[in-house]
Amino acid sequence: MSGIQGTRTHPGAGDTSDLKYPLGTRLREALTEARFHQLFGGEEQEPELPAERRFPRLFGLWRLRARACSGTGAWRLLQARLPPLHWLPHYRWRAWLLGDAVAGVTVGIVHVPQGMAFALLASVPPVFGLYTSFFPVLIYSLLGTGRHLSTGTFAILSLMTGSAVERLVPEPLAGNLSGTEKEQLDAQRVGVAAAVAFGSGALMLGMFVLQLGVLSTFLSEPVVKALTSGVALHVLVSQLPSLLGLSLPRQIGCFSLFKTLAAVLTALPRSSPAELTISALSLALLVPVKELNVRFRDRLPTPIPGEVVMVLLASVLCFTSSLDTRYHVQIVGLLPGGFPQPLLPNLAELPRILADSLPIALVTFAVSASLASIYADKYSYTIDSNQELLAHGASNLISSLFSCFPNSATLATTSLLVDAGGKTQLAGLFSCIVVLSVLLWLGPFFYYLPKAVLACINISSMRQMFFQMQELPQLWHISRVDFLLQVPGLCILSYPTPLYFGTRGQFRRNLEWHLGLGEGEKETSKPDGPTVAVAEPVRVVVLDFSGVTFADAAGAREVVQLASRCRDARIHLLLAQCNASVLGTLTRAGLLDRVTPDQLFVSVQDAAAYALGSLVRGSSTRSESREALGCGK
């Protein structure tokens, strides 16, 4: 009997236990796993994957960086960060140069009076508006990807900067400052304005490092239009004292619009007839010229420079008639020649102006990215939103070293550049040449320019934003939610995740912060953020539960407790678009003991309409609110 290969015979010679192991008996040795695989073969082991296949994302990033470090990759990266290296070799000199030159000179001519005018909004001397019309334009021409974008002073940012300047460096109530005191006050205000530009530029550069340009895809057109339309009203009211020749301190804080109107009406008997006449004549020229440029833009070879004509006429009239000495008309005065010495803004001011720099940075990016995208779509090219963050961040940060205030793309000059035939960023260089000539040689010619004319230029430049208000009825008809996004006292909140024991804490903290339910104080701490001030108390809150797909008992009790706290705080709670399963859980938890069926809505639109009716008319029932809004039953 043959044994299995590799077995041996037991017991061998000399063994004494013949009874237990009879002679010739063969026993199989212990079969281990290793021995089994040796005899019969094991499973085919899968070959170990290379590291690149196990970590594809990591090695993909490594390959991208390796290619970037190569000669070709470094050149592409340099082209992305300095766009002229990409478009300048393909520039059509014969076809585009004349259009860029004409458009650049035209925009530069407009930059001069507009820059000085917007400097008044920023509460700094007019010459600093010229600086802000030169340095940022030059920097964006080198870094920006918007071929048709015109940058420089912008009324919205100037007004926001002016509010910060007036708050941090207010003018003494006594007034009647001496020449030296006035210079010191102006120097302090210029320092604050430059610090705001430095802070907003640093924030945009931080957004560039974090690659947050993707946020431009979430910019809502109704929100941008509502912002610009509201600012147009603030610009109009803020310029009323200059139009009427009244020396009034700028109102800041809540309800500044109405405070300014009240102050103007109170001081109206002291208005200057001479400056009122100058303002009326200026508007009578500027407004029709603006309308002609719009209506006949296809027939005019270049837009009529109404601002330049008005500046020349007013300066000549003031000089020949001695309006500044005979009727005390406020004039621009001497514009210093050349450029200011580079100076790092006072970094000690940064903590004080951070709350102003952040919204200015967001508005700069929102307006500039939206405007660049509009013209990129129109003329079939693409922009790099992250590179736009770099361009505008560098424009603000570097120009702040030359005492410039915050800047961005501008609606009026961008439209003017396109109408005048601009094709590329080269038009910005021609615009800089015009402003440079004023700073170096032509500044004394603006000595007798009345400030009332600059105020009229500010108001006339808001023409397009005023006309945006005509879209409000249409926006209300299309989407009431979009219409209601800026309504004081109304808060529409969406919670896009299931509500259960693991998320109820975050849900409670978010609601407490938005509704001011923390400690009942005016200041409350944002989740994972600094302490901020609640500007407007919430009276009606709409909870959009369309994203809440599930709620457990703990989450449902959290909603019931929220309803009780809102009722105690006199906040009207409305629940919208809650699915049947979640609503059943909330009902079993006792929600209907805290709210009435009238506070439950099928859609957010209906809830928002009801909320607006309760805010406007004080309506307490759904039918009353719908009748107040003209919605029928």
C-alpha positions in Angstrom: 0.0 0.0 0.0 1.6 3.1 -1.2 1.3 6.2 1.0 0.8 9.8 0.2 3.9 11.5 -1.1 5.8 12.9 1.7 4.5 10.5 4.4 6.7 8.5 6.6 6.5 5.1 8.4 5.8 4.9 12.1 7.2 3.6 14.3 10.8 3.0 13.2 13.4 0.5 14.4 13.9 0.8 18.1 10.3 1.8 18.9 8.9 -0.2 21.7 5.2 0.3 21.4 4.4 -2.4 18.8 0.9 -2.9 20.1 0.0 0.7 19.6 1.8 1.0 16.2 1.8 -2.4 14.5 4.7 -3.1 12.3 4.4 -1.5 8.8 1.6 0.9 9.7 2.0 4.2 7.8 0.6 7.4 9.3 -0.1 10.8 7.6 1.8 13.7 9.1 0.0 16.8 10.3 -1.2 18.9 7.3 -0.5 22.6 7.8 -1.8 25.4 5.7 1.6 26.0 4.2 2.0 22.2 3.4 -1.5 22.1 1.9 -0.6 24.9 -0.5 2.6 23.1 -1.4 0.8 19.9 -2.2 -2.3 21.1 -3.9 -1.6 24.7 -4.8 -3.3 27.8 -3.3 -5.7 30.5 -4.6 -4.3 32.8 -7.2 -3.3 35.8 -5.3 -4.3 39.1 -6.8 -1.2 41.1 -7.7 -0.8 44.2 -5.5 -2.0 47.3 -7.2 0.6 49.9 -7.8 0.4 53.0 -5.5 -0.8 55.2 -8.4 -3.9 53.0 -8.9 -4.6 52.8 -5.2 -4.5 56.6 -4.8 -5.6 58.0 -8.1 -6.6 61.5 -6.8 -3.3 62.0 -4.9 -1.2 61.0 -7.9 -3.4 63.0 -10.2 -2.6 66.1 -8.2 1.0 65.1 -8.1 1.1 64.8 -11.9 -0.5 68.2 -12.3 2.1 69.8 -10.1 4.8 67.9 -11.9 3.6 69.2 -15.2 3.3 72.7 -13.8 7.0 72.5 -12.7 8.0 71.5 -16.2 8.9 74.2 -18.8 5.6 74.0 -20.6 3.6 73.9 -17.4 5.4 76.9 -16.0 4.7 78.9 -19.1 1.0 78.0 -19.1 0.8 79.0 -15.4 2.5 82.3 -16.2 0.1 82.9 -19.1 -2.8 82.2 -16.7 -1.5 84.7 -14.1 -0.5 87.4 -16.7 -3.2 87.2 -19.4 -1.4 89.7 -21.8 1.1 87.0 -22.4 -1.7 85.0 -23.9 -3.8 87.5 -25.8 -1.1 90.0 -26.9 0.7 87.7 -29.4 -2.7 87.2 -31.1 -3.7 90.9 -31.1 -5.0 92.2 -34.4 -3.2 95.4 -34.5 -4.8 96.8 -37.7 -8.3 95.8 -36.8 -8.4 96.5 -33.0 -5.8 99.1 -32.2 -7.9 102.1 -33.3 -11.0 100.9 -31.5 -9.1 100.3 -28.3 -7.4 103.7 -28.6 -10.7 105.6 -29.2 -12.5 103.7 -26.4 -9.6 104.1 -24.0 -9.3 107.9 -24.5 -13.1 108.3 -24.3 -13.3 106.3 -21.0 -10.3 108.2 -19.6 -11.9 111.5 -20.3 -15.0 110.4 -18.4 -12.8 109.0 -15.6 -11.5 112.5 -14.7 -14.7 114.2 -13.6 -16.3 110.9 -12.4 -13.3 110.0 -10.3 -13.3 113.4 -8.6 -17.1 113.2 -8.1 -17.0 109.7 -6.5 -14.2 110.9 -4.2 -16.7 113.1 -2.6 -18.9 110.1 -1.9 -15.9 108.5 -0.2 -15.4 111.6 1.9 -11.8 112.2 0.6 -10.4 115.1 -1.5 -11.2 114.9 -5.3 -7.6 114.3 -6.4 -7.7 110.8 -4.7 -10.4 109.9 -7.1 -8.0 110.5 -9.9 -5.4 108.2 -8.3 -8.1 105.6 -8.0 -8.9 106.0 -11.7 -5.2 105.4 -12.6 -3.5 102.7 -10.5 -6.4 100.1 -10.4 -7.0 100.4 -14.2 -3.3 99.8 -14.9 -3.1 96.8 -12.7 -6.4 95.2 -14.0 -5.1 95.6 -17.6 -2.2 93.4 -16.7 -4.1 90.8 -14.5 -7.7 90.8 -15.6 -9.4 88.4 -18.0 -12.4 90.6 -18.9 -11.6 92.1 -22.3 -14.4 94.7 -22.2 -14.3 95.4 -18.4 -13.6 99.0 -17.3 -12.4 99.4 -13.7 -12.0 102.4 -11.4 -14.1 104.4 -9.0 -17.6 103.0 -8.5 -20.4 104.8 -6.8 -21.6 101.9 -4.6 -18.1 101.2 -3.2 -17.4 104.9 -2.8 -20.6 105.3 -0.7 -19.8 102.3 1.4 -16.3 103.6 2.0 -17.6 107.1 2.8 -19.8 105.6 5.5 -16.8 103.9 7.1 -14.7 107.0 6.9 -17.4 109.2 8.4 -17.9 106.8 11.2 -14.3 106.4 12.1 -13.2 110.0 11.4 -16.2 112.2 11.9 -16.0 115.9 11.2 -16.1 118.1 14.3 -19.6 119.4 15.1 -18.2 122.9 15.6 -17.1 123.1 12.0 -15.1 126.2 10.7 -11.8 124.3 10.6 -8.6 126.1 9.9 -6.5 125.2 6.9 -4.1 123.0 9.0 -7.0 121.3 10.8 -8.7 120.6 7.5 -5.5 119.0 6.1 -5.1 116.8 9.1 -8.7 115.7 8.9 -8.3 114.9 5.2 -5.1 113.0 5.9 -6.9 110.8 8.5 -9.8 110.2 6.2 -7.5 109.2 3.3 -5.7 106.8 5.6 -8.9 105.1 6.7 -10.1 104.8 3.0 -6.8 103.3 2.0 -7.0 100.9 4.9 -10.4 99.8 3.7 -9.0 99.2 0.2 -6.1 97.2 1.7 -8.4 95.1 3.8 -10.8 94.3 0.9 -7.9 93.5 -1.4 -6.3 91.2 1.1 -9.7 89.4 1.6 -10.1 88.9 -2.2 -6.5 87.5 -2.4 -7.4 85.1 0.3 -10.5 84.1 -1.7 -8.2 83.5 -4.7 -5.9 81.3 -2.7 -8.9 79.3 -1.6 -10.1 79.1 -5.2 -13.5 80.6 -4.3 -14.2 82.0 -7.7 -16.8 79.4 -8.1 -19.0 81.5 -5.9 -19.7 83.7 -9.0 -22.0 81.0 -10.3 -24.3 81.6 -7.3 -24.8 85.3 -7.8 -28.5 86.0 -8.2 -29.3 88.7 -10.8 -32.3 90.0 -8.8 -30.1 90.4 -5.7 -27.4 92.4 -7.6 -30.0 94.6 -9.2 -31.7 95.2 -5.9 -28.4 96.2 -4.3 -27.5 98.6 -7.1 -31.0 100.1 -7.2 -31.0 100.7 -3.4 -27.5 102.3 -3.5 -28.7 104.6 -6.3 -31.3 106.0 -3.9 -28.6 106.5 -1.2 -26.3 108.3 -3.7 -29.2 110.6 -4.8 -30.0 111.6 -1.2 -26.4 111.9 -0.1 -25.7 114.4 -2.9 -28.7 116.7 -2.1 -26.6 118.9 0.3 -24.0 119.5 -2.5 -26.7 120.2 -5.0 -28.3 122.9 -2.8 -25.0 124.3 -1.4 -25.6 123.1 2.2 -22.8 122.3 4.5 -24.3 119.3 6.4 -22.5 116.4 8.2 -23.1 113.1 6.6 -25.6 110.9 8.4 -24.4 107.3 9.2 -25.9 104.3 10.8 -29.5 103.0 10.6 -32.1 105.1 8.7 -29.3 107.4 7.5 -31.4 107.9 4.3 -34.3 109.4 6.2 -32.0 111.4 8.6 -30.4 113.0 5.6 -33.7 113.9 4.1 -34.9 115.4 7.3 -31.7 117.4 7.7 -31.9 118.7 4.1 -35.6 119.8 4.6 -34.7 121.5 7.8 -31.8 123.5 6.3 -33.6 124.1 2.9 -34.1 127.9 3.7 -30.3 128.3 3.9 -29.6 126.8 0.5 -27.5 128.7 -2.0 -29.3 130.1 -5.0 -26.1 130.2 -7.0 -25.3 126.5 -6.5 -28.9 125.5 -6.9 -28.8 127.3 -10.4 -25.6 125.5 -11.3 -27.1 122.2 -10.3 -30.3 122.7 -12.3 -28.3 123.8 -15.4 -25.9 120.8 -15.1 -28.7 118.3 -14.8 -30.5 119.9 -17.7 -27.4 119.2 -19.8 -26.3 115.9 -18.5 -29.6 114.0 -18.4 -30.6 114.7 -22.1 -27.1 113.9 -23.3 -27.2 110.5 -21.4 -30.5 109.8 -23.1 -29.2 110.7 -26.5 -26.1 108.4 -26.1 -28.4 105.5 -25.3 -31.0 106.1 -28.0 -28.6 106.8 -30.8 -25.6 104.5 -29.8 -25.7 102.8 -33.1 -25.6 106.0 -35.1 -23.0 108.0 -33.1 -19.4 107.2 -33.9 -18.5 107.8 -30.2 -20.7 108.8 -27.3 -21.1 112.5 -26.5 -18.8 113.4 -23.5 -21.5 115.4 -21.6 -19.5 115.3 -18.4 -16.4 116.8 -20.0 -18.4 119.6 -21.7 -20.2 120.3 -18.4 -16.9 120.5 -16.5 -15.3 122.9 -19.0 -18.4 125.2 -19.1 -18.8 125.3 -15.3 -15.1 126.0 -14.7 -15.0 128.8 -17.2 -18.3 130.3 -15.8 -17.0 130.1 -12.2 -13.7 131.7 -13.1 -15.1 134.6 -15.2 -17.9 135.4 -12.8 -15.9 134.8 -9.5 -18.7 132.7 -8.2 -16.5 131.3 -5.4 -15.8 134.7 -3.9 -19.0 136.6 -4.7 -21.5 133.8 -3.9 -19.4 131.4 -1.9 -19.8 128.6 -4.3 -17.8 125.5 -3.2 -15.1 124.6 -5.7 -12.6 121.8 -6.1 -9.5 123.9 -5.5 -5.9 123.0 -6.2 -5.2 119.5 -7.4 -1.7 118.4 -6.3 0.5 117.4 -9.3 2.2 114.1 -9.6 1.7 111.0 -7.4 1.6 110.5 -3.7 4.5 108.8 -2.0 3.9 105.0 -1.5 2.7 104.5 2.0 1.6 101.4 3.8 -1.8 102.0 5.4 -2.0 102.0 9.1 -2.4 98.3 9.9 -3.7 99.1 13.4 -6.9 100.3 11.7 -7.6 96.8 10.1 -9.6 95.4 13.0 -11.8 98.5 13.1 -12.5 98.4 9.3 -12.8 94.6 8.9 -16.6 94.8 9.1 -16.5 97.3 6.2 -13.8 95.6 4.1 -15.7 92.3 4.0 -18.9 93.5 2.4 -16.9 95.8 0.1 -14.9 92.8 -1.1 -18.0 90.8 -1.7 -19.7 93.6 -3.6 -16.6 94.2 -5.7 -16.4 90.5 -6.7 -20.2 90.2 -7.2 -20.5 93.3 -9.5 -17.2 92.7 -11.4 -17.8 89.0 -12.0 -21.4 89.5 -13.1 -20.4 92.3 -15.5 -17.5 90.3 -16.9 -19.7 87.3 -17.5 -22.3 89.3 -19.3 -19.9 90.6 -21.9 -18.0 87.4 -22.1 -21.2 85.6 -23.0 -22.1 88.3 -25.5 -18.8 88.2 -27.3 -18.1 84.4 -27.0 -15.1 84.2 -24.8 -14.5 82.9 -21.3 -13.3 84.5 -18.1 -11.4 82.9 -15.2 -13.4 83.8 -12.0 -10.4 82.9 -9.8 -8.1 85.1 -11.8 -10.6 87.9 -11.5 -10.3 87.6 -7.7 -6.5 87.9 -8.1 -6.9 90.9 -10.4 -9.3 92.9 -8.2 -7.6 91.8 -5.0 -4.2 93.0 -6.3 -5.8 96.2 -7.7 -7.2 97.2 -4.3 -4.2 96.1 -2.2 -1.5 97.6 -4.4 -3.4 100.8 -5.1 -4.0 101.3 -1.4 -0.3 101.9 -1.1 -0.9 105.0 -3.2 -3.8 106.3 -1.1 -6.5 104.9 -3.3 -9.9 103.9 -2.0 -11.8 100.7 -2.9 -12.4 100.2 -6.6 -14.1 97.7 -9.0 -15.5 97.3 -12.4 -18.0 100.0 -13.2 -21.3 99.8 -15.1 -21.3 103.1 -16.8 -17.7 103.1 -18.1 -17.8 99.5 -19.2 -20.9 100.2 -21.3 -19.2 103.3 -22.6 -16.0 101.3 -23.5 -18.0 98.8 -25.5 -20.1 101.4 -27.3 -16.9 103.3 -28.3 -15.4 100.2 -29.9 -13.1 98.7 -27.2 -11.9 95.2 -28.0 -9.3 94.2 -25.4 -7.7 95.2 -22.1 -5.3 97.4 -24.0 -8.0 100.1 -23.9 -7.3 100.5 -20.2 -3.7 101.6 -20.9 -5.0 104.5 -23.2 -7.4 105.4 -20.4 -4.5 105.6 -17.9 -2.6 107.9 -20.3 -5.5 110.4 -20.2 -5.7 110.4 -16.4 -1.9 110.6 -16.1 -1.8 113.8 -18.3 -4.3 115.4 -15.9 -2.3 114.4 -12.8 0.9 115.7 -14.3 -0.1 118.8 -16.3 -3.8 119.6 -16.5 -4.8 119.6 -12.9 -4.7 123.4 -12.4 -7.5 123.8 -15.0 -10.0 122.1 -12.6 -9.3 124.6 -9.8 -12.6 126.6 -10.3 -14.8 123.5 -10.9 -17.9 123.8 -8.6 -18.5 120.7 -6.4 -22.2 121.0 -7.3 -21.3 119.8 -10.9 -19.6 116.8 -9.4 -22.7 116.0 -7.4 -24.8 116.2 -10.7 -22.3 113.8 -12.4 -22.8 111.4 -9.5 -26.6 111.5 -9.9 -26.6 111.3 -13.7 -24.3 108.3 -13.6 -27.0 106.4 -11.6 -29.4 106.6 -14.5 -29.2 102.9 -15.4 -29.7 101.9 -11.8 -32.8 104.0 -11.4 -34.3 102.4 -14.5 -33.8 99.0 -13.0 -36.6 99.8 -10.5 -39.0 99.5 -13.4 -38.4 95.7 -13.2 -39.8 95.4 -9.7 -43.4 94.8 -10.7 -42.3 92.1 -13.2 -40.0 90.5 -10.6 -42.9 90.4 -8.2 -45.1 88.8 -10.8 -42.5 86.1 -11.7 -41.1 85.3 -8.3 -42.2 86.8 -5.0 -39.4 85.1 -3.2 -36.8 86.9 -5.3 -38.7 90.1 -4.7 -38.8 89.7 -1.0 -35.1 88.9 -0.4 -34.3 92.4 1.0 -37.4 93.0 3.2 -36.6 94.3 6.7 -38.3 92.2 9.5 -38.8 89.1 7.2 -36.4 86.1 7.4 -36.7 83.1 5.0 -34.6 80.2 6.2 -34.0 76.8 4.5 -32.8 73.8 6.3 -31.6 71.3 3.7 -30.8 68.2 5.8 -32.8 65.6 7.8 -33.6 66.8 11.3 -32.7 64.2 14.0 -30.9 63.9 17.2 -27.5 64.4 15.6 -28.4 67.7 13.8 -30.9 69.3 16.2 -28.1 71.2 18.0 -26.9 72.8 14.8 -30.5 73.5 13.8 -31.1 75.2 17.1 -27.9 77.3 17.0 -28.6 78.5 13.4 -32.1 79.5 14.2 -31.1 81.3 17.4 -28.5 83.3 15.5 -30.7 84.3 12.6 -33.7 85.2 14.8 -31.8 86.7 17.7 -33.1 84.2 20.3 -29.8 83.7 22.1 -29.8 85.9 25.2 -32.3 88.5 24.1 -29.5 91.0 23.5 -28.8 93.1 20.5 -25.5 91.3 19.9 -25.4 87.6 19.4 -22.7 85.1 18.4 -22.8 83.5 15.0 -22.2 79.7 15.1 -18.4 79.2 14.8 -17.9 83.0 14.2 -17.5 86.3 15.9 -20.0 88.4 17.6 -22.1 90.5 15.3 -24.9 93.1 15.7 -28.5 92.3 14.7 -29.5 95.3 12.6 -33.2 94.6 12.2 -35.3 92.5 14.6 -37.1 89.7 12.9 -40.9 89.8 13.0 -41.9 87.0 10.6 -39.8 83.9 9.8 -40.6 81.4 7.1 -39.0 78.0 7.6 -38.6 76.2 4.2 -38.7 72.5 5.1 -38.5 71.2 1.5 -35.1 69.8 2.2 -36.0 68.0 5.5 -36.7 64.5 4.3 -36.9 62.9 7.7 -37.4 64.0 11.3 -37.2 61.9 14.5 -38.7 62.5 17.9 -35.7 64.6 19.1 -35.8 66.8 16.0 -39.6 67.2 16.1 -39.4 68.3 19.8 -36.8 70.9 18.8 -39.2 72.4 16.2 -42.0 72.5 18.8 -39.7 74.2 21.3 -38.7 76.7 18.6 -42.3 77.5 17.9 -42.8 78.2 21.6 -39.8 80.5 21.8 -40.9 82.4 18.7 -44.3 82.9 20.2 -42.8 84.2 23.4 -40.5 86.6 21.4 -43.5 87.8 19.3 -42.0 86.3 16.1 -44.6 84.9 13.7 -43.5 81.5 12.6 -44.6 80.1 9.2 -43.8 76.5 8.1 -43.6 75.9 4.3 -43.3 72.9 2.0 -43.1 70.2 4.7 -43.7 66.7 3.4 -46.5 64.5 4.9 -44.2 62.2 6.8 -42.3 65.0 8.6 -45.5 66.9 9.2 -47.0 63.8 10.8 -44.0 63.5 13.2 -44.2 67.2 14.1 -47.9 66.9 14.7 -47.5 63.9 17.0 -44.9 65.9 18.9 -47.4 68.6 19.6 -46.7 71.2 16.9 -50.4 72.1 16.4 -50.5 73.1 20.1 -48.1 75.9 19.3 -49.1 77.0 15.9 -52.4 77.2 14.0 -53.1 75.6 10.6 -53.0 79.0 9.0 -49.2 79.0 9.7 -48.7 75.9 7.5 -48.1 76.5 3.8 -47.7 74.3 0.7 -45.2 76.6 -1.0 -42.6 79.1 0.1 -44.1 81.7 -2.3 -47.4 81.6 -0.5 -45.8 81.8 2.9 -43.7 84.8 1.7 -46.7 86.6 0.3 -48.6 86.0 3.6 -45.6 87.3 5.5 -45.3 90.5 3.5 -49.0 91.1 3.9 -48.7 90.8 7.7 -45.7 93.2 7.7 -47.2 95.8 5.4 -50.8 95.8 6.6 -50.6 94.1 9.9 -52.9 91.4 8.6 -53.4 88.5 11.0 -55.1 85.9 8.8 -54.3 84.3 5.5 -57.3 85.7 3.6 -56.6 89.2 4.8 -53.0 89.0 3.7 -53.9 87.8 0.3 -56.5 90.5 -0.2 -53.9 93.1 1.0 -51.5 91.9 -1.7 -54.1 91.8 -4.4 -53.8 88.0 -4.8 -57.4 87.1 -4.5 -58.6 84.1 -2.6 
